[in-house]
Amino acid sequence: MPKMIDVFEQNLVQNFLNSLTTQTEPSDELMTGIMNASDIKLKHAISDFFSKNDAITVAQALDIPTNQIQAIQIGSSLKKDNLVDTAKIVALCLALESDALKHVEVADSLQDYPM
């Protein structure tokens, strides 16, 4: 079962996780990492993610149009037409796989917001 963490270099994953805990925006390093990632590994990791998660729910949570989530789900244009949306999914996968979300501080005003 392929994991998103295995698709990218350790340095990129660590920098991404640091950006979550320091409440800074992930840099362009994530986009560059996606562009440089193995197409096959990325496609397999996304496919594995969607085999365990409902694509429509993910699309709604990440503000990805349904037609684009379907293209991403089948591995179509992950790096071209759907790069920004692919990055959203990659970020979610990295956060979930590393269990980093439990370390992210959520503002009191958002405590009642479904996450």
Sequence and secondary structure as in RCSB ss.txt:
>XXXX:A:sequence
MPKMIDVFEQNLVQNFLNSLTTQTEPSDELMTGIMNASDIKLKHAISDFFSKNDAITVAQALDIPTNQIQAIQIG
SSLKKDNLVDTAKIVALCLALESDALKHVEVADSLQDYPM
>XXXX:A:secstr
   GGGTS HHHHHHHHHHHHTT    HHHHHHHHHS HHHHHHHHHHHHHHS HHHHHHHTT  HHHHHHHHTT
 STTTTTHHHHHHHHHHHHHHHTTGGGGS   GGGTTS  
